Every structure is written in structure tokens, then in C-alpha cells.
């Protein structure tokens, strides 16, 4: 690793180019996904890579890191032609990719994952003490308070991401590629990661950073490359490109109205009531009313209990107390099937882990929750295909081959398919957890307008989101949770970022408040 530190962009292009791709093309069978893309990664620079889902970003970085081979084009390392036969060869040359999808062995411990395939030995035996000490040192750098002996399966998703980053740091990368590294991190964890990125930049590491969050790009990157439909659109200094310009370059048009127009909602028209719901150790005495045709946001910092509360409402968690009413009548919900019968649907935030069948195509994914609509003993395939055609058009799902595995789809198309799947059950109440995590700005706007269309049809939506603009732009009212309790339900002029954070941190609001109009 070089000791040189090159900050920001050298206007004379004198900064040392560590890794280059020239006129990279890539096809999967008859489908071409990259067209003559060229990119340079400089030592001591953070280079951002932007583009909508499906623009070719992940394919490009997998070529740069040896996971894919280009159909045509060439790579060079330190201005010498190079071929990475696989990712191991790339890593041996100092090129490390942190995947968007975590690449950890869940049954192994943190320390075992960090040193997997590179174990420290003392003679013939593993030096577990040395690995544990080094793992602890790496985690301390990231301010991640995790015992290295903990198994990955027992960690929160954000802690798993930190372990993935620690694993990359342990390999002393010369070129570090991060694909959506902050998608599951809290604000504090993002700040810690950015401190590490700046430290690596000062040490001369070349960093390629993929994110849909334009604020992050402005905060951390020196240059930005934009891809659209597999083609290079531009490479510019970040200081010369405003966020609106980035969005326009990504989607090829101006996004004039990000959020849908909202009409006032009648306060007395209640679709669902939740009374004093508790989940042992996670939620206490949560009460709220959901109005017909409204979007009720749920805000709070990580661990506030929002997801636990929603999973208790739909029967995925046991309630220790509490009642639920639909249209003024008490209902008994102990499973997803019960929730469906009551007209309640849940869009999980974990679309890959529990939302979709990644190894299957679109048709079974779409119809799985509503199989009774398509036959009992024998499924009506024509009806399923008709439903799929309608969903593809209604939700603008862009797939070159509907029979391809859903796991090969972009994140945005997966999310639109998951939304279509949930809506196939024709629910009246839709609970949506993190609807746009890891999704580009153009698809975000589409999903926002899909949600707006639901409320125009009289559906009621509960929205859980960690993105403040999303929460404020979509929600009619905002319930705030802290430490497992609803501390307030904000509307009107109180529905602002300052008040949300005051309630989320316990400065304002009553513990366990219930607000019913």
C-alpha cells in the first residue's frame, strides 16, 4: 500500500491511476448489460459510481474485482495489463469488494469469518487468541461493540455489515470497492464508516463507492461516474455536480415531483385500531388509530421497536397483551393467514431473505400469497400468467426475461415485484417496512406514487422508514417510537424533523402515549 496521499481530484490527472477498465462490455447470453464503459480509480481518491437499478453498476464492479469476466475490453493495474481469473486473484492483487449482499458464513463466529481462508496459525494449530485480538482491534476501529466469538447468525444486520467491513480492512486493500455499504447502517454507523474511508484515502487507497444516497456522494466522494442503461454517461468532479444534476443524469430526465399529492383524510374514518399492544422486551402498551386512505408513518431510531410492533400486529410475533380492531370490530390475528383474512398485508424490509423466492421466476413469486385465487387442487396457469402480465404493466417491472430467476433482478425491480405480490391479496391495510432501501432515485419516485395510488383507492398504509425525507414526504401523520413505546403522534405543523428527533430520543412526548382523535 502506498504512503502517498492524494486528496480530491487532480485537475491535471496526475494522481496515480491504480485500476482501470477500458471499453468494458459484458453480455449474459443474448442480453448485453455493459457497453464500452471506461473508468479509472486513482490512489487516495473516493470515486462514486451512480446509476439506477439495472444500470450495470454491480456488473462493472464484479468485473473490476474478478467475479465476472468482461465479454470485451481490458483491465490494467498500475498501468499494466492484468486479467483477474477470479476474485481470489483480484484480492491477491489488493482489489477487495464488499458486496451489497453480505457474504458471511452465518454459522461461524465473527473472528472465524474475518480470517476465513487466511487463518493465523502457530505451528500446525490455529492461533485463536491472535485472531481474536486482531478481530477485536478491527472492530474497535469501527466502534462496533461485538464479541468476536459471537456467531454471525446472532448479530443484527447492521453489525454484520460492520463485520464485513472489518474483514475487508483486515486484507489491507489497495483498491477497495464498496457496494451500497450504508443500506443497513444507522446514522452513527455511517459517520464511523466515513471516518474509516477518509483514513484509507489518506493512506493512498483507491476507493470505489456505490450508493443511491446523493447526500452521501456529496459528503464523501471526490469524483463521480454515472451509468445509465449499461452506458457511461459522464465522469465529473463531485464539486461540479449538484444533487439534482446527478438525479437527472441517472434517469435521463428531470424528476419534477418526487412525492405524490396528498388529500386531507377524515379523522373519524378509522380502518384499524391498535390498543395497548405489548411484546415482551420490545414493545410496551402501543396504541394508535389508522385512518382510511392515510399514510401513517412510524419513525424512530434503530431498536425503537417499530418492526416488532408491526410483526406483532400481523401475527409474526406473540403479543403479551393488546387488542386489534378492523372497521370497529375486534379481530384475532395469530398468523399471516389470519392477517390476510382481516385484509392486512405486510411488505417486509428483508425482500431477499424472507420476501421473495430468489431461485424462482416471477410467476410463483407473484401468486404465492394468493394461490386460492388461481385454483385449489390444480393451479390455473393461464390465470397466473394473466396476473403476471397485469402486474408487470401496473408496477412497471422491467425484466428482459420474466422466466429469469428473481435473484438476478435489480433491487428496484425486486421491490416492485414484492409490492405487486402483496397487493395480489387485495388488502385494505398495507404495512410497508423500508420500501426503498437500496433503490435508485427514479424507482423511489415510482414507489412513492404507487403508495399514493393505494391511498387514493381507499387503502390505508403504515410506513416504516429510516429516511427522513421519505417519512415527511409521504406521511399524513407520524407516530414516533422510542425504547419500545409510542412517544407521540405528530401532525400538522408538528410533523417536522426537529420534533421527530425530539420524540425519538425521549426529549419530548410521554412514554407510552396513545393519541386517538
N, C-alpha and C positions, 0 to 999 in steps of 0.2 A: 504494500500500500504506500503510495507516495506521501511525502511530508508536505508537499506544496498545498497551498490553499488558494483557490481561485474563486472569488466571490462575484455573484451575479454574472451578467453576460459581458464578455469581452467584445466590444463593438468591432474590433479588427479580426475577430475569430482566431485569436492567438491562443486561447485556452486549449489545453491538451485534449484531443479527442480520444477517449478511451475505447468506446464501442460504437460502430457504425453499421447501419443497414443501408444498402443501396439498391433501389429499384426492386424492392421485395414484392413478389407476387405469391399468392397462395390460393390453391383450389382444393376443395374437398369433393372428389368426383367431378361432376359437371358444373358444380357451383363454385364460382370464383369469389373469394371474400376479401382479397387484398389486391390492389392494382398499383404497381410501381411506386411503393411507399419508400421514402428515404428519410433517415433520422440519424442524428449524431448525439451522443451522450458525452459531455465534457467533464473532466475531473473538477471536483469542487463546485458542482452545479446541480441544482434541482430542476429537472426538466419535466414539466407536466404534460400528460397525454390526455386529451379530451375527445369526446365523441359520444353520440347517442348509443344506447344499447344496440348491438349489432353493427356498429361502425367498423369493427375489426381490431379494436384495441387489444383485447385478450389474445387474439391470434398473433398479433405482431409481437407482443412481449413473450409469448411462448416460443416464437421463432428466435428472438434475441437470447433466450435462456435455454435453448436446446430441447424444448419439449416437442416442438414441431420442426420439420424441415421445410424451407421455402421451396415452392414449385420452381421459381426462378429468382434471380437476384443474388446478392453476395453480402457476407458479413466480414468486418475487419475488426481486429482487436489491436489497439495501439498502432493503427495504420498498417497492420499486416493481415493478409487474408487468413480467415480462420473458418473451420467447419465444426460445429458442435453436433456430434452424432447423437448425443442425448443430454439430459440435464446434468448428469454426473460429470461429463466432460466440461460443460459450461461452468459448473461450480468449481471444478479444479482450476479453471482459468479466472476465478474470482467473481463470476456472474451469479448472483443469488436472486431468485424470485420468491417473494412472499405472495402466495396465491390469494385470490379473493375468497375462494372456498378453502377453509382451513385444512391443512394437510398433516394432521396429527393422529397418532395411534391412541385411541381412547382408553384402551386397557392398560397402557403403560403410564408410568409416572412422568411428572414434569421433567425431572433430570434425565430420565431414560429417553424421552423424546428429544430433548435438546442435543444429546450426544449420540442419537441413533445412527449407527453405521460409522461413528467416529469415537467410539468409547475410549476413555482413558484407562490404561492398564498399568499394573505394577507386576512386571514379570508375566506370568501366564494368567493372572487374575485381574478382574475389573477393579479399578480403584474408585469404589463408590464414594468414598469420602472426598476425593479430589473433585469428582463430577458434581457432587452435592454442593461443595464450596463454590465452584465456578458458576453453577446454575444460580446459586443464591446471589452471587456478585452481579450477574447479568440482570436478574430480576430486580435487585436493588437499584440498578441504574434506571430502570423503568418505573421505579416506585411501585412495584407490584408485590403486594404482601401475600405471597402464595408460598406454601411449604413445598420445596422441590420434591418431596416424597409423595405429594398428592397425585392421585390418578386423574388424567385428563377428563374422564367421564364425569368427575365430581366437581368440575370447575364451571363457573359461569362463562358464557360465550365471550365476554369482553376479556376475561382473564386468559382464555385460550388464545385469543388474538395476541395478547402480550407475550405469551409463551412462544408463539410463532415468531414474533419479532425478536425475542431473546435468542431463539435458535439461529436466526439469520445473523444477529450480532456476533454470535459465537464463531461464525465461519469467517470472520474478518473480510467481509466483502470489499472488493474494489469497485464493483458496479452492483448497486442494489436497486431492484425493481419492486415497487410496492403497488399491488393491485387492490384498490379500494380498502386501504388499511384501517380507515376510521369508521367503517359502516356500522360496527357494533360497539364502538368506544364511547364513553361519556366525554363531556367537555373537558374535564380534568385530565382524563387519559389522553385525549387528543393533544392537549398542551404538553404533556410529558413526551409524547411521541415526537412532536415538532421540535422540542429541545434536543432529542436524540438525533433527528435528521440534520439539524443545524450543526451539531457537534461532528457528525460524519462528514458533512460538507466541508467544514473547516479542516478536516483531516485529508481532504482531497478525494473523497469517494464521489463517484458519479452516480446520481440518483435519478431514476425514472419513476414518476409519481402519477398514478391514475386515480382520479376522483371525479364524481359528478358534482361535488360541492364547490361552487365557484369561489366562495369566500376563502376556502382552504387554498385554492390555487393562488389567489392574490396574496395570501399570507405567507406561503412557504416557497413558491416556485420562482425561478429566475427566467426561464423561457417556457413557452407553451406550444405544443404541436396539436393541431386539430385534424381529426379524421372524420370523414362523412362517407357512408356507403362504401367503405373499403379504400377510399382515395384520400391522399394528402391534400388538405385544403390550404393550410398555412403553418409556418413556424415563426413566432414573433417573441420579442421580449415581453414578459408579463406586464412590465410597467407601461407598455404602449397599448395595451388592450384592456378595455373596460369589461365588466361582467356582462353587460348587455351585448357587447360585441362578441364575446365568447359564446353566449347562447345563440346568437344569430348565426355564427359560423358553424356551430354544431348541427343546427336543424335546417339551415338554408333558408330561413325566413325569420321575420320578427314575431315574437310571441307577444301579441298585443294585450291579451287578457289571460293572465295565468290562472286566476281563480274564477269560478262561475258566479254570476249574480245571485244574491240571496234575498228571498222574500221573507217578510215577518211571519213568525209561526205563532199560532194561537196557543196561549199559555194553558188553557183549560183542557185541551185535547191531548190526553196522555195515552201513549201507546204501551208503555211499560213502566211499572213501579218496582223499585227495589227497596226493601225495608230491613235495616239492621242486619245486613249480611256480614258474617264473620267467617274467617278461615284461620284455623289455629296457627299462630305465629306469624301471620302475614297480612290479614285484613281484620279490622275491628269495626263493627257497627256501621257499615257503609249504607247510606240511604240516598236515593235520588229518584227523580221522575224524568222519563224520556218522552218528549212531546212528539206527536205525529208530524212527520215532514221536517224534523230538525236534525242538525248535526250537533251532537253533544260531545265536545272534546274532553278528553281526560289527560291532564298534564301532571308532571311530577318527575323528580329525579329518579335515576335507576334505583330499584329496590323499594320504591314507594308503595308497591302493591297493586298497580293498575292491572297488569296481566293476570295476577292471581285472582283479583275480583272478577274479571270477565270470565275466566275459566270456571270459577265457582257458579256464576250465573248460568252458564251453558252446560254444566254437569261434568266438566273435566276435572274438577276438584271437589272434595267433600266440604260442605258448609257445616260449620259447627252451630250456626244459628242463622235466622233470617228467612224472609219470605219474598216471593216474586209474584207480581200480578201482571197479566196481559189484558188490556182493554177493561180494566177494573175487576177482573176475576182472578182469584188465586190459581197458580199453576204449580205442578210438581215436576221439577226438572232434575234428573239424576244422570243423564247421559246426553250425548249429542243427538241421539234419535229422539229423546224427549224434547230437546230444544227445537229440533226441526218440526215436530208436530205442533209446537207452540208458535211457529213462524219466526224463529230466531236462528240466524246463521252467524258463523264466526269465521273470519278471514285471518288465519294465523300469521304471525310475523316471520315464522320459520317456513317459508314456502318450499325450500329444498328438503328440509328434514322431515316435516310432517304435513306439508300442504299438497305436494304433488308426487306422483309416481314417476321418478326421473327416467327410469329404464323403459317406460311405455310411451306410446304415441299420444296424440291429443284426444282422440275419441274416448278411450276409457277414463282418462283424467277428467274430462268434462262431465261425463254422465255418472260417475261413481256415487255421488251423494244422492242422486235422484233416479236410481235404477228402476224403481217401481213405475216410473213414467214410461219406461221402454220395454215393459213386459215382465212377466213373473218367472215362469219356467224357462222360456226362451226369449232372449233379447231381440227386439226389433231393430236390426242393424240399419235399415233404411231410415227409421225414425232417429236413431243416434246420429247418422251422417247428416240428416237434415238439421238437427240441433247444432251440430258442429259447424255447419256452413253458416247458420244464423249467428252463432257466437263469434266466428271469425270476422264477420261483417260488422256486427254490433259493437264489438270491443276492439276492432282494428288489430287483430292478432296477425302479425306478419311472419309467416313461416313459408319458406320456399317449398317445403315438403311436409304436409300435415301428418304424414306417416313416420316422420323422423322422431327420434327419442326426444322427449321434452327436456331432458337434461342437457341437450345440445342447443337449446334455445337461449336467446339473450335474457337477461334478468327482467327487462321490461315486458317482453312477450310472455315469460313465465307468470309474471304478476297479473297481466291481463287475463291469461287463461285461468288463474286461480280465482279471480274475481268472477269470471264467467261461470266457473264450476259452482261457486257458492250461490250465484243468482239463479242457477238452473233449478234450485229447490223452491224458488219464488217466495223468499222470506219477506216478512213485514218489518222486521228489525234486523239490521246488519251491524255486527261488531267488527271493526277493521283495525287490526293492530299493525302499526308501522307500514302503511300502504305503499310508500315509495322508497323504502330503504334500498340503496344501491341501484337507483334508477335515474336515467338521464333526465334533463330538464324538459325536453319535449314530451316524453312519455309521462312525466309527472303531471304536466298540464292536462294531458288526456285523462288520466285517472281522476284528477280533481273534477273535471267536467262530468265524468261518469258518476261520481259521487253526487254532484249537483243534480244530475238527471234522476237519480234514485229518489232524492227528496222531493223533486217536482212531481214524481209519481206517487207521493204519499208515504214512501218508505221512511223509516227512522234510522239514523246512523249514529253509532257510538264510535268515535275516532280516538285511537291512542297513537300519539306521535311524539318523537323526540325533537322534531324540527319546529321551532317557534313560528316561522313564517307560515308553515303549513297549518299549524294549530289555529293561528289568528285568522288566516285567510279562508278557512273552511268552516269554522265552528260558529254556531249561533250563541251557544253558551259554553263555558269551560269549567269543568269540575277539576279541582286540584287536589292531589293526594300527597300526603307526607307520612312516612312511617306507618303505612297501613290504614290511614284514616283519611276521609274526605274533609279537608280543612276549609273548603269554601266552594261555592258555585258562582262563577263570575259572569256577568252580562252587562250590556250597555257600556258606559264609559270605564267600568272596572275591568273590562276584558282587554287587558294590555299586558305587555311583557313584564313590566315592573311589578304589577300586582300578582301575576302568576308566580314569579320567583319569590315574592314575599310569602305567599301561601305555601309554596313548595318547600321552603326552608323553615317553616313554622313561625316566621316573624309575625305574620298576620293570620287571622282566621281562628276558629275554635277547633279544638281537637274533637274529631268525630261529629262535626256539624252536619245536620241534614237540612236541606233547603227545599221546601215544597211550595210551589205557587198555586 
